[in-house]
């Protein structure tokens, strides 16, 4: 069993070119992605993305819930599944408190000024990927980066690999 930080670093380095941009940020990223361990406590993961990255919301949710993954089905949902019914933040939090008795964690990809960012930032254990602004406890991404889509797909694959490592107890967190 390897340390989670080493797992992230080794995964990034094994992928070479598409992931080279993450090599210097592997420690920062591993600290953030350690929060995926909450799945082991039967917490749900709710994925949120701002409007510009709605395509990514579908991509990431489908990847993490794919039947091609050789792992048990995990409680990973898109906020859009719930958000269309109500846009009131208090009602959403009440719904999640009732629905997910063991709790939930948000993964957010988007700009800081989006209303969904506020929902995610109000939970201390959220996994935040914020565009164009740097925050502590968040991973910075540049929305004008010409390789942004490739980087987002790389992050999705990394998150998927981390879930496998956590679920199958291949890493020490």
C-alpha positions as a Markdown table, in Angstrom:
| # | Residue | x | y | z |
|---|---|---|---|---|
| 1 | Unk | 0.0 | 0.0 | 0.0 |
| 2 | Unk | 1.4 | 3.4 | -1.0 |
| 3 | Unk | 0.9 | 6.8 | 0.4 |
| 4 | Unk | -1.8 | 8.8 | -1.4 |
| 5 | Unk | 0.6 | 11.6 | -2.3 |
| 6 | Unk | 3.0 | 9.1 | -3.9 |
| 7 | Unk | 0.1 | 7.5 | -5.8 |
| 8 | Unk | -0.9 | 10.8 | -7.3 |
| 9 | Unk | 2.7 | 11.7 | -8.2 |
| 10 | Unk | 3.3 | 8.2 | -9.8 |
| 11 | Unk | 0.0 | 8.3 | -11.7 |
| 12 | Unk | 0.8 | 11.8 | -13.1 |
| 13 | Unk | 4.3 | 10.8 | -14.1 |
| 14 | Unk | 3.2 | 7.5 | -15.7 |
| 15 | Unk | 0.9 | 9.5 | -18.0 |
| 16 | Unk | 3.7 | 11.7 | -19.3 |
| 17 | Unk | 2.7 | 14.5 | -21.7 |
| 18 | Unk | -1.1 | 15.0 | -21.0 |
| 19 | Unk | -0.4 | 15.2 | -17.3 |
| 20 | Unk | 2.9 | 17.0 | -17.2 |
| 21 | Unk | 1.2 | 20.2 | -16.2 |
| 22 | Unk | 0.1 | 18.5 | -12.9 |
| 23 | Unk | 3.5 | 17.3 | -11.9 |
| 24 | Unk | 4.5 | 20.4 | -9.9 |
| 25 | Unk | 1.0 | 20.6 | -8.4 |
| 26 | Unk | 0.7 | 17.0 | -7.3 |
| 27 | Unk | 1.0 | 17.7 | -3.6 |
| 28 | Unk | -1.6 | 20.5 | -3.7 |
| 29 | Unk | -3.9 | 18.2 | -5.7 |
| 30 | Unk | -3.4 | 15.2 | -3.4 |
| 31 | Unk | -4.3 | 17.2 | -0.4 |
| 32 | Unk | -7.6 | 18.2 | -2.1 |
| 33 | Unk | -8.4 | 14.7 | -3.5 |
| 34 | Unk | -7.9 | 13.0 | -0.2 |
| 35 | Unk | -11.4 | 14.2 | 0.6 |
| 36 | Unk | -12.6 | 11.5 | -1.8 |
| 37 | Unk | -12.0 | 9.1 | 1.2 |
| 38 | Unk | -15.4 | 10.3 | 2.6 |
| 39 | Unk | -16.9 | 7.7 | 0.3 |
| 40 | Unk | -15.6 | 5.1 | 2.7 |
| 41 | Unk | -17.9 | 6.6 | 5.3 |
| 42 | Unk | -20.8 | 6.1 | 3.0 |
| 43 | Unk | -21.0 | 9.8 | 2.1 |
| 44 | Unk | -22.4 | 10.8 | -1.3 |
| 45 | Unk | -20.4 | 12.9 | -3.7 |
| 46 | Unk | -22.3 | 15.6 | -5.5 |
| 47 | Unk | -20.7 | 17.1 | -8.6 |
| 48 | Unk | -21.4 | 20.7 | -9.6 |
| 49 | Unk | -20.1 | 22.7 | -12.5 |
| 50 | Unk | -20.9 | 26.2 | -13.7 |
| 51 | Unk | -22.9 | 26.7 | -16.9 |
| 52 | Unk | -19.8 | 27.0 | -19.1 |
| 53 | Unk | -18.6 | 23.5 | -18.1 |
| 54 | Unk | -22.0 | 21.7 | -18.2 |
| 55 | Unk | -20.5 | 19.3 | -20.8 |
| 56 | Unk | -17.8 | 18.4 | -18.2 |
| 57 | Unk | -20.5 | 17.7 | -15.6 |
| 58 | Unk | -21.9 | 15.0 | -17.9 |
| 59 | Unk | -18.5 | 13.7 | -18.8 |
| 60 | Unk | -17.3 | 13.4 | -15.3 |
| 61 | Unk | -20.5 | 11.9 | -13.9 |
| 62 | Unk | -20.6 | 9.4 | -16.7 |
| 63 | Unk | -17.0 | 8.4 | -16.3 |
| 64 | Unk | -17.2 | 8.0 | -12.5 |
| 65 | Unk | -20.4 | 6.0 | -12.8 |
| 66 | Unk | -19.5 | 3.9 | -15.8 |
| 67 | Unk | -20.2 | 0.2 | -15.8 |
| 68 | Unk | -16.7 | -0.2 | -17.3 |
| 69 | Unk | -15.2 | 0.6 | -13.9 |
| 70 | Unk | -14.3 | -2.5 | -12.1 |
| 71 | Unk | -15.6 | -1.3 | -8.7 |
| 72 | Unk | -18.9 | -1.2 | -6.9 |
| 73 | Unk | -21.4 | 1.5 | -7.8 |
| 74 | Unk | -20.6 | 4.6 | -5.8 |
| 75 | Unk | -23.0 | 7.3 | -4.6 |
| 76 | Unk | -21.9 | 10.0 | -7.1 |
| 77 | Unk | -24.5 | 12.3 | -8.4 |
| 78 | Unk | -24.8 | 15.5 | -10.4 |
| 79 | Unk | -26.4 | 18.5 | -8.6 |
| 80 | Unk | -28.3 | 19.1 | -11.8 |
| 81 | Unk | -30.3 | 16.0 | -11.0 |
| 82 | Unk | -31.7 | 17.8 | -8.0 |
| 83 | Unk | -31.2 | 21.5 | -8.8 |
| 84 | Unk | -33.8 | 21.8 | -11.5 |
| 85 | Unk | -36.5 | 20.9 | -8.9 |
| 86 | Unk | -35.5 | 23.7 | -6.7 |
| 87 | Unk | -32.9 | 26.5 | -6.8 |
| 88 | Unk | -33.1 | 27.4 | -3.2 |
| 89 | Unk | -29.8 | 26.6 | -1.4 |
| 90 | Unk | -31.5 | 26.0 | 1.9 |
| 91 | Unk | -33.9 | 23.5 | 0.4 |
| 92 | Unk | -31.1 | 21.7 | -1.4 |
| 93 | Unk | -29.1 | 21.4 | 1.8 |
| 94 | Unk | -32.2 | 20.1 | 3.7 |
| 95 | Unk | -32.8 | 17.6 | 0.9 |
| 96 | Unk | -29.3 | 16.3 | 1.0 |
| 97 | Unk | -29.3 | 16.1 | 4.8 |
| 98 | Unk | -32.4 | 13.9 | 4.6 |
| 99 | Unk | -31.3 | 11.9 | 1.6 |
| 100 | Unk | -27.7 | 11.3 | 2.6 |
| 101 | Unk | -27.8 | 10.5 | 6.3 |
| 102 | Unk | -24.0 | 9.9 | 6.4 |
| 103 | Unk | -23.3 | 13.3 | 4.7 |
| 104 | Unk | -22.1 | 14.4 | 1.3 |
| 105 | Unk | -19.1 | 16.2 | -0.2 |
| 106 | Unk | -19.2 | 18.5 | -3.2 |
| 107 | Unk | -16.8 | 18.5 | -6.2 |
| 108 | Unk | -17.1 | 21.9 | -7.9 |
| 109 | Unk | -15.6 | 23.0 | -11.2 |
| 110 | Unk | -16.2 | 26.6 | -12.2 |
| 111 | Unk | -15.8 | 30.2 | -11.6 |
| 112 | Unk | -16.1 | 31.7 | -8.2 |
| 113 | Unk | -19.0 | 34.0 | -9.0 |
| 114 | Unk | -21.4 | 31.2 | -10.0 |
| 115 | Unk | -24.3 | 30.6 | -7.6 |
| 116 | Unk | -23.3 | 26.9 | -7.5 |
| 117 | Unk | -19.8 | 27.9 | -6.2 |
| 118 | Unk | -21.5 | 29.4 | -3.2 |
| 119 | Unk | -23.2 | 26.1 | -2.4 |
| 120 | Unk | -19.9 | 24.2 | -2.6 |
| 121 | Unk | -17.8 | 26.8 | -0.8 |
| 122 | Unk | -20.2 | 26.7 | 2.2 |
| 123 | Unk | -19.1 | 23.1 | 3.0 |
| 124 | Unk | -15.5 | 22.9 | 4.4 |
| 125 | Unk | -14.9 | 19.4 | 2.9 |
| 126 | Unk | -15.7 | 20.4 | -0.7 |
| 127 | Unk | -13.2 | 19.6 | -3.5 |
| 128 | Unk | -13.0 | 22.9 | -5.4 |
| 129 | Unk | -11.5 | 23.6 | -8.8 |
| 130 | Unk | -11.9 | 27.3 | -9.2 |
| 131 | Unk | -11.3 | 29.1 | -12.5 |
| 132 | Unk | -9.4 | 32.4 | -12.7 |
| 133 | Unk | -9.0 | 33.1 | -9.0 |
| 134 | Unk | -6.8 | 31.6 | -6.4 |
| 135 | Unk | -8.1 | 30.4 | -3.1 |
| 136 | Unk | -6.7 | 28.3 | -0.3 |
| 137 | Unk | -8.1 | 24.8 | -0.3 |
| 138 | Unk | -8.9 | 25.1 | -4.0 |
| 139 | Unk | -7.2 | 24.1 | -7.2 |
| 140 | Unk | -6.6 | 26.9 | -9.6 |
| 141 | Unk | -7.5 | 26.6 | -13.3 |
| 142 | Unk | -7.3 | 29.2 | -16.1 |
| 143 | Unk | -10.5 | 29.4 | -18.1 |
| 144 | Unk | -8.6 | 30.9 | -21.0 |
| 145 | Unk | -6.1 | 28.1 | -21.3 |
| 146 | Unk | -6.1 | 26.7 | -24.8 |
| 147 | Unk | -5.6 | 23.2 | -23.4 |
| 148 | Unk | -8.3 | 23.5 | -20.8 |
| 149 | Unk | -10.5 | 20.7 | -22.1 |
| 150 | Unk | -7.6 | 18.3 | -22.2 |
| 151 | Unk | -6.6 | 19.3 | -18.7 |
| 152 | Unk | -10.2 | 18.8 | -17.4 |
| 153 | Unk | -10.3 | 15.3 | -19.0 |
| 154 | Unk | -6.9 | 14.5 | -17.4 |
| 155 | Unk | -8.3 | 15.6 | -14.0 |
| 156 | Unk | -11.4 | 13.4 | -14.6 |
| 157 | Unk | -9.2 | 10.4 | -15.3 |
| 158 | Unk | -7.1 | 11.2 | -12.2 |
| 159 | Unk | -10.2 | 11.4 | -10.0 |
| 160 | Unk | -11.4 | 8.1 | -11.4 |
| 161 | Unk | -8.0 | 6.5 | -10.6 |
| 162 | Unk | -8.1 | 7.9 | -7.1 |
| 163 | Unk | -11.5 | 6.4 | -6.5 |
| 164 | Unk | -10.2 | 3.0 | -7.5 |
| 165 | Unk | -7.2 | 3.3 | -5.3 |
| 166 | Unk | -9.3 | 4.4 | -2.3 |
| 167 | Unk | -12.1 | 1.9 | -2.8 |
| 168 | Unk | -9.7 | -1.0 | -3.2 |
| 169 | Unk | -7.5 | 0.1 | -0.3 |
| 170 | Unk | -4.4 | 0.6 | -2.5 |
| 171 | Unk | -3.5 | 3.8 | -0.8 |
| 172 | Unk | -2.9 | 5.0 | 2.7 |
| 173 | Unk | -4.7 | 8.3 | 3.4 |
